Amino acid sequence: MNDTPTTDIRLAPAPEAALGPDWAARVAEVGPLAEAAAPEADRNRRLSVELMTELHARELFRMLLPRAQKGHEMALPEYVRVIEAIASFDASTAWCVCQANCCAMIAAYIDRDIADRMWGSDPKAVLAWGPGTAQASVDDGGYRLTARSSFVSGSHHATWLGVHGPSVIGRDGKPVLDRNGKPEIRTFFFPATETELIENWDVLGLRGTGSDCFEVENLHVPEGYTVLRATMSEDRPSHGMGPLYAFPQMPVHAAGFASTALGTARGFVTAFLEMAQTKVPRLHAAPLRDNANVQEDLAIAEARLSAARAWLFEIVEQSWEAVSASGEMPMDLRNRMRLAATHAIRESKAAVDMLYDASGTSSVFASSPFERRFRDIHMVAQQVQGRKAHYRTVGAWLLGHPADVSVV
């Protein structure tokens, strides 16, 4: 009996198919390298030097960097498609690229000479930060910073590190207030050589991101190497006046990491379609492709993934048009971006879970295209952008409650 399929597999278009030819070519070149290097990155808990060289060569860490610093200042709709395409090969690579690009946007909000010093003169510059605890006080020409940061994705290849501080303490011992009368919240950044990493990134998934910790104590940070977060968009210098830099940071992070989830799930679905053509489960006579339950699960997974993707990218397009026209992102779109991004992450996880069950023991081996993607998508869903609580946040806003600007 010939079990060879008589029809072609109906694969969805590869994510890079929606990109312009230049960026599609860059992803097509580096994507297979990232996938091949993923097992090593998973073991070593960081991206390899060789892969980083290839990513830098294609300027994938400079997509959201201002043109003034030799970046691409890419439109958000194209950017999220690049992230999705990279993630279809490897989630950790896409996560590091996404995080570094979001951090690089800070170049638009600082003095040009400092931004040039950080990025313009170093083609391999990467800024990385993560959540944590911090204390900052006013010092001559800047601030004194003591902090511990965790979940610093890309920490091992970062040339600069950042910290989000709480209220800054003035010389009078009181919190420094911003123009709105609220305590200042600043981001501080400094050369990565000012500290050593604390390696504790022994986790379930996204292991290749190397999201380790660092500490600094009584570190002097010059004034120019800080940003007042509440007014970043309003205070941006003239060299970063494109619409990209009028976006609040949270929607950019949300859209990018949701695209990472979509790409990870797409890679899983593509691998499943290929495996289901020939795999005959134990105690069965026909391959998975002929199983009615598998056919139903696959169709539902495809519908959930495709619908979530379409809505997220629709909101990204609408937001880009709105910000390009008015210079600000309306609260309506900020809430809908939060909802669409959260939903994309949750639906990507649901699609993977359905097919993970259907693939049986083929999905449990580390050498398979499934096991790492399964762990990675569950890790994405655990991160702040995938919190199920965001549904309640947006639901409350839809019912007339004030918007929670800390998460939208």
HELIX and SHEET records of a PDB file:
HELIX    1   1 PRO A   15  ALA A   18  5                                   4    
HELIX    2   2 PRO A   21  ASN A   44  1                                  24    
HELIX    3   3 VAL A   49  ALA A   57  1                                   9    
HELIX    4   4 ARG A   67  GLN A   69  5                                   3    
HELIX    5   5 LEU A   76  ALA A   87  1                                  12    
HELIX    6   6 ALA A   91  ALA A  104  1                                  14    
HELIX    7   7 MET A  105  TYR A  109  5                                   5    
HELIX    8   8 ARG A  112  ALA A  115  1                                   4    
HELIX    9   9 ASP A  116  GLY A  120  3                                   5    
HELIX   10  10 SER A  155  HIS A  157  5                                   3    
HELIX   11  11 ALA A  192  GLU A  194  5                                   3    
HELIX   12  12 ARG A  207  THR A  209  5                                   3    
HELIX   13  13 GLU A  223  TYR A  225  5                                   3    
HELIX   14  14 ARG A  229  THR A  231  5                                   3    
HELIX   15  15 MET A  232  ASP A  235  1                                   4    
HELIX   16  16 SER A  238  GLY A  240  5                                   3    
HELIX   17  17 PRO A  243  ALA A  246  5                                   4    
HELIX   18  18 GLN A  249  ALA A  276  1                                  28    
HELIX   19  19 LEU A  288  ASP A  290  5                                   3    
HELIX   20  20 ALA A  292  SER A  326  1                                  35    
HELIX   21  21 MET A  331  SER A  359  1                                  29    
HELIX   22  22 GLY A  360  SER A  363  5                                   4    
HELIX   23  23 GLU A  371  GLN A  382  1                                  12    
HELIX   24  24 VAL A  384  GLY A  386  5                                   3    
HELIX   25  25 ALA A  389  LEU A  398  1                                  10    
SHEET    1   A 6 LEU A 127  TRP A 129  0                                        
SHEET    2   A 6 TRP A 160  ILE A 169  1                                        
SHEET    3   A 6 GLY A 132  ASP A 139  1                                        
SHEET    4   A 6 GLY A 142  VAL A 152 -1                                        
SHEET    5   A 6 ASP A 212  PRO A 222 -1                                        
SHEET    6   A 6 LEU A 197  ILE A 198 -1                                        
SHEET    1   B 4 LEU A 127  TRP A 129  0                                        
SHEET    2   B 4 TRP A 160  ILE A 169  1                                        
SHEET    3   B 4 ILE A 185  PRO A 191 -1                                        
SHEET    4   B 4 THR A 226  LEU A 228 -1                                        
END                                                                             
